[in-house]
Amino acid sequence: MITLAADFGGRRIKLGLVRDGRVTARQVLAADSDQPLAARLDAVAASLHMLCADQGLAPRECDGLAFAYPSLIDTRQCRILDHFGKFGDASDLDLRAWAREKLGLTLVIDNDARAALIGEWQFGAGRGCDNLAVITLGTGLGTSAVIEGRLLRGGHGQAGILGGHLTIRYGGRPCVCGNIGCAEAEASTWMLDKLARERNDFPHSPLSHESVLDYAAIFRWAAEGDACARALRDHSLHIWSVTAVNLIHAYDPEKLVLCGGIMASAPVILPAIQDYVNRHAHTLWGRVEVLPSALGDDAALLAGEWLLREQTASNISCEET
Ligand SMILES: [Zn+2]
């Protein structure tokens, strides 16, 4: 099976050509998510044409196109339901018509954390494990789960993916989702600048000289011994660990896979979360294994094959009726 895939991140759009569970060609575009999605889709189509040409293929020779997108998704209608401040026109677009017109392909689309879970479940760190949860530590906090071999979607497509919007701190910060005290509002890349500037020691920290304040800088300066960076690191590790226990209590996984760009600091993050889970998760059957992604940026790209098979099997058609 040959699929094309696009994974829309906060800063990058990752594109891939996938053959039988392996990404054989890839390309990365700047997300420019303050622009309309319609404009970025022209660049996506051009890059996908180029990926195919490099492999001696026409797009129509592929079996389909898969989008992994950081939002709530109507998978049946191939619609993005909310834009959360990124690509403001996303929910107005008829993406299946676009895919058919520009590439001649059937489109499947799902939430990006759910796509990463499918990739890890089928080909990566969760292979062979039918009780699995994923946290993606990126611009926001994505989550998803498989329970007894069934991908968790729910009646409105929301089940499993709102783990970053579980209430972590009663009376905490307002979140973009409308809730208060969400994990994402307490420790995520999009909140990091505000979190840092609220601290009295921030003006005296080397973090205040960083042109981009991200978790790479936090972990780097924390390792150097900066007190502000250490406090932000430890606070974030605590929030992510509590989120991990919440997911374990909600979904009963045997493995929890951590994905996303922040996992560049895996040697610090993994043992911290595993230790907290060992001490606080109520799992009488044994210990949940906390694992790093085995696939990195490829995880969400690899979901297309599974999503296309699911669509065929359940007769969910993204073709216009
Ligand atoms: Zn929220």
Boltz pocket constraint, residues with backbone or C-beta under 6 A from the ligand:
constraints:
  - pocket:
      binder: B
      contacts: [[A, 164], [A, 165], [A, 175], [A, 176], [A, 177], [A, 178], [A, 179], [A, 182], [A, 184], [A, 185]]
      max_distance: 6.0
